[in-house]
């Protein structure tokens, strides 16, 4: 894969975007001319937020990063997404050794299949314990998650989770 070396892709489910995700995206935006935040979703599963809602939330959270754009992709390999976007590099945040051990084989496979390189950015220690699923879980049970998600995400997240709770 030749790709545009000045364009990178930051893939993830982003359901919802957290301050840890935002940190990696902002750092990638300082390294690359263009960052494409690629929302990857399984079309057979229903997330907390729809792909379009995730796009809207990430666009609001990254509004001060002019070189970031957000797109959603369903049921595609990330190498195919990068080929479609003419991107030569994936940027992924890692929170620790477990993430590294999970990401390394995928990075090596992606490079073997297409030449796609992966840059693993260590997460800011202030955010390494954040995950979208854990934040959803504790928010649903009334914990204060204001410091864990970007400001534009907080109220939609609380509204969505309270609606799910009422539906049960």
C-alpha positions in Angstrom: 0.0 0.0 0.0 1.6 3.3 -1.0 -1.0 5.7 0.3 -0.6 9.3 1.3 2.0 9.4 4.1 0.6 12.7 5.4 -2.9 11.2 5.9 -3.5 8.8 8.8 -6.5 6.9 10.0 -7.6 6.7 13.7 -10.0 3.7 13.7 -12.3 2.7 16.5 -15.9 2.2 17.5 -16.1 5.5 19.5 -19.3 4.5 21.3 -18.9 7.1 22.7 -15.7 9.0 22.1 -13.7 9.5 25.4 -11.1 12.0 26.4 -8.6 9.3 25.9 -9.7 8.9 22.2 -9.6 12.7 21.9 -6.1 12.9 23.2 -4.8 10.4 20.6 -6.7 12.2 17.8 -5.3 15.6 18.8 -1.8 14.2 19.0 -2.2 12.6 15.6 -3.5 15.9 14.2 -0.2 17.5 15.2 1.8 14.8 13.4 -0.2 14.4 10.1 -1.7 16.8 7.6 -5.0 15.0 7.7 -6.5 12.7 10.3 -9.5 10.6 9.3 -11.4 9.3 12.4 -12.8 6.1 11.0 -15.8 4.8 13.0 -15.9 1.1 12.4 -19.1 -0.6 13.3 -20.7 -4.0 12.9 -23.9 -3.6 11.0 -25.4 -6.6 12.8 -25.0 -5.0 16.2 -26.8 -2.0 17.6 -24.5 0.3 19.5 -25.4 2.9 22.1 -25.1 5.6 19.5 -25.9 5.2 15.8 -23.0 5.7 13.4 -24.4 9.1 12.4 -24.7 10.1 16.1 -21.1 9.1 16.6 -20.0 11.2 13.6 -21.9 14.2 15.0 -20.4 13.8 18.5 -16.8 13.3 17.3 -17.2 16.3 14.9 -18.4 18.4 17.9 -15.5 17.1 20.1 -12.9 17.8 17.4 -14.3 21.1 16.1 -11.0 22.9 17.1 -8.9 20.5 15.0 -9.3 21.7 11.4 -7.4 18.8 9.9 -9.7 16.1 11.3 -12.6 14.6 9.4 -14.9 11.8 10.6 -16.4 8.9 8.5 -18.2 5.7 9.3 -17.5 2.3 7.8 -19.6 -0.9 8.3 -18.2 -4.4 8.1 -14.9 -3.5 6.4 -11.4 -4.5 7.1 -9.3 -1.5 8.2 -6.8 -2.2 5.4 -9.6 -1.7 2.9 -10.7 1.5 4.6 -7.2 2.8 4.4 -6.9 1.8 0.7 -10.2 3.6 0.0 -8.9 6.7 1.8 -5.4 6.6 0.3 -3.9 6.5 3.8 -0.6 4.8 4.5 -0.7 4.9 8.3 -3.0 3.8 11.1 -2.7 5.6 14.4 -3.9 3.8 17.5 -3.7 4.7 21.1 -2.6 2.0 23.6 -3.3 2.1 27.3 -0.8 -0.5 28.4 0.8 -3.9 27.8 -2.5 -5.6 27.2 -3.4 -3.2 24.4 0.1 -3.6 22.9 -0.2 -7.4 22.9 -3.6 -7.1 21.2 -2.6 -4.5 18.6 0.9 -5.9 17.6 -0.4 -9.0 15.7 -3.0 -6.9 13.9 -0.3 -4.3 13.0 2.0 -7.0 11.6 -0.8 -8.7 9.7 -1.9 -5.4 8.2 1.6 -4.6 7.1 2.1 -8.1 5.6 -1.2 -7.9 3.7 -0.9 -4.4 2.3 2.2 -2.5 3.6 0.0 -0.5 5.9 2.0 0.8 8.8 0.7 1.3 12.3 1.8 3.9 14.8 1.0 2.9 18.4 0.7 6.0 20.6 1.0 5.5 24.3 -2.1 7.0 26.0 -1.8 9.8 28.4 -1.6 8.2 31.9 -4.6 10.4 33.0 -6.8 8.5 30.6 -5.4 4.9 30.4 -8.2 3.5 32.5 -10.9 4.9 30.2 -12.9 2.7 27.9 -16.2 3.5 26.2 -17.9 0.4 27.6 -16.7 1.1 31.2 -17.8 4.8 30.9 -21.2 3.7 29.6 -21.6 1.2 32.5 -20.7 3.6 35.3 -22.7 6.5 33.8 -25.7 4.3 33.6 -25.4 3.7 37.3 -25.2 7.4 38.1 -21.4 8.0 38.3 -20.1 11.4 37.3 -18.3 11.0 34.0 -17.8 14.7 33.1 -14.0 14.3 33.2 -14.0 11.2 31.0 -15.8 12.4 27.9 -15.6 15.6 25.8 -18.1 18.2 26.8 -20.3 17.9 23.7 -20.7 14.1 24.5 -21.8 14.3 28.1 -25.5 15.3 27.8 -26.2 13.1 24.8 -24.6 10.2 26.6 -26.6 10.8 29.8 -29.8 11.2 27.7 -29.2 8.0 25.7 -28.4 6.0 28.8 -31.4 7.3 30.8 -33.6 6.3 27.8 -32.1 2.8 27.8 -32.7 2.5 31.5 -36.3 3.6 31.2 -36.8 1.1 28.4 -35.9 -1.8 30.7 
